[in-house]
Amino acid sequence: MPGLDAVSWYQDGMSRCQDCGADLDHCHGTLVVHGDGTSDCTDAACGGADAIRHSLIIDCLAVLGGGCCVKQDAQDFAAAS
C-alpha cells in the first residue's frame, strides 16, 4: 500500500498489548497445566500460575512432543516455547 510504513504499522498496531495498556494484571507467557493439577508458566518472570492471568493455556502433553508429565522446571518450558 502506498505510503504505509510496514515497520511503524507493526509497532503501532500489532505489538501493543491491550492488557498492558489497560494496566490489567496479566502474563504474556503460556500456562502449562499438568495431569496432577499443578501448572507452570513459560515466562520466568510470571507472578503466579493463575489461569485468569494467562491468555494461552495448554495441556502438558502438548509440550515437547507429549513427554512433559515428568515434571520439569519452568525454565525448560521457556526453552520449548
ZIKA-V310091 format. One record per residue. N is the residue number from 1. RES is the residue in one letter. PSI is psi in degrees with one decimal (999 if undefined). NEAR is the number of other ideal C-beta (glycine too) atoms within 8 Angstrom. Layout:
BEGIN
N:RES:PSI:NEAR
N:RES:PSI:NEAR
END
This chain:
BEGIN
1:M:131.7:3
2:P:135.0:3
3:G:1.8:4
4:L:118.3:6
5:D:109.6:6
6:A:-37.2:6
7:V:-47.0:6
8:S:-32.4:7
9:W:-45.2:10
10:Y:-48.7:9
11:Q:-36.4:8
12:D:-25.3:7
13:G:-47.4:7
14:M:-26.6:6
15:S:-2.3:6
16:R:135.5:8
17:C:122.6:7
18:Q:-35.6:6
19:D:-36.8:7
20:C:-44.2:9
21:G:-31.0:7
22:A:3.0:6
23:D:40.6:4
24:L:145.6:6
25:D:114.1:4
26:H:171.6:10
27:C:143.7:10
28:H:-3.0:5
29:G:-180.0:12
30:T:130.7:12
31:L:124.2:15
32:V:117.0:14
33:V:129.1:11
34:H:162.0:12
35:G:-25.8:5
36:D:5.4:4
37:G:-9.9:6
38:T:165.2:8
39:S:155.9:10
40:D:154.0:12
41:C:146.6:14
42:T:-13.9:11
43:D:112.4:10
44:A:-23.9:6
45:A:5.7:4
46:C:137.6:11
47:G:1.6:6
48:G:150.7:5
49:A:36.4:9
50:D:132.0:6
51:A:-32.9:9
52:I:-24.3:4
53:R:-8.5:11
54:H:131.2:13
55:S:-28.4:3
56:L:119.8:7
57:I:127.9:7
58:I:158.1:10
59:D:146.3:6
60:C:-22.2:11
61:L:-18.4:7
62:A:-10.0:6
63:V:138.0:11
64:L:43.7:6
65:G:23.1:4
66:G:5.7:7
67:G:31.5:6
68:C:-6.8:13
69:C:2.0:8
70:V:99.9:5
71:K:130.8:6
72:Q:166.8:7
73:D:152.8:6
74:A:-31.7:10
75:Q:-30.5:7
76:D:-37.6:8
77:F:-38.5:16
78:A:-37.5:11
79:A:-27.1:6
80:A:-18.3:8
81:S:999:7
END
